[in-house]
Amino acid sequence: MRQRLTTAGLKNVTVDTTQEERVESRSGEDMWNWLLGRNPIARTIVGDLPEDQQATVRQVLDGMLRERSGGNGPAVLTAPLNIGVGTK
């Protein structure tokens, strides 16, 4: 990331890699709504799926989240965030 920002012409570049995004989800329906509400690319890709296929995706997500949480409470998903800052 630092290289890309420098290549783009930024100076005094710093990159913070200590942050993470944390998402808790109780069901495939919750995750589906979170994905489509927060990510326009996901909405573009899957928003036009027929309802039966959307239902299948939500069922698969339910199983994956249940496995992740051990069947107890919400599943907690984390992803590292890279935050880059520079001056022009």
N, C-alpha and C positions, 0 to 999 in steps of 0.2 A: 504494500500500500504506500509506504514511504516513497518508493521509487516512482510509482505512478503519479503521485502528487508532485514530486520534484520534476518529472518529465513534463507535467502539465504547466510548469513554470512557477510553481509556488516555492517560496523560501521559508526558512525557519520552520520547517515541517516537524511536527510532533505527532506520534501515533500512540494512542492509549489502547492497550489490549486487555485491560483489567476488568472491563465491564462485561456483563452478560445479560441477555434477556431471559426472563423467567416467565413461563406460561403455565398456568394450572388449568386443567380441563377435566370435567367430570364425565363427559360423554362424547360420542362421535358427533352428535348434533352441536354441542358447544364448540368443538374444534372446527367443524365445518363453518359455523357462523363466524368464528374468530378469523379463520383463514380468508373467507370471502369479504369480510368487513374491513380487513386490514391490508389486503394485498390485491391490488387491481390486476396484477398478472394472473394470479390464481383464479380470480373471478372471470377473466377473459378465457382462460383455458377450460375451466370446468362449469362455468355458469350456464352454458347452453346444453349440458348433458340432459338427456331425458330423465324424468323424475325417478324411474326405476333404477337407473344407473347411479343417480345421486344417493338414493336410499342404500344401495349396495356399498358405496363409498363410506357413508356414515356408519353402516354396520361393521365394516372392516376397521374403521377408526375406533369404534367402540371396543372391539376385541384388542386392538393394539394398546389402547389407553388402559384397559383393564389389566393387561399383561404388565404394562409399565408400572402401574400403581400396586400390583400385587392384589388387586381386588379391594383394596382398602383406601377409600378417599379418592381425591383427585390425583390424576397423573401430573407430575411436575416435569416439564420439558425445559431444557436450558440450551442456549446457544451463545457462543462468544460474540461480542461486538467489537469491532475495530473502529475507533473514532479518530479521524485524521484532521489536523488543523494546520494551516499554513497561511502565509501572507503573500500577496501579489507584488 
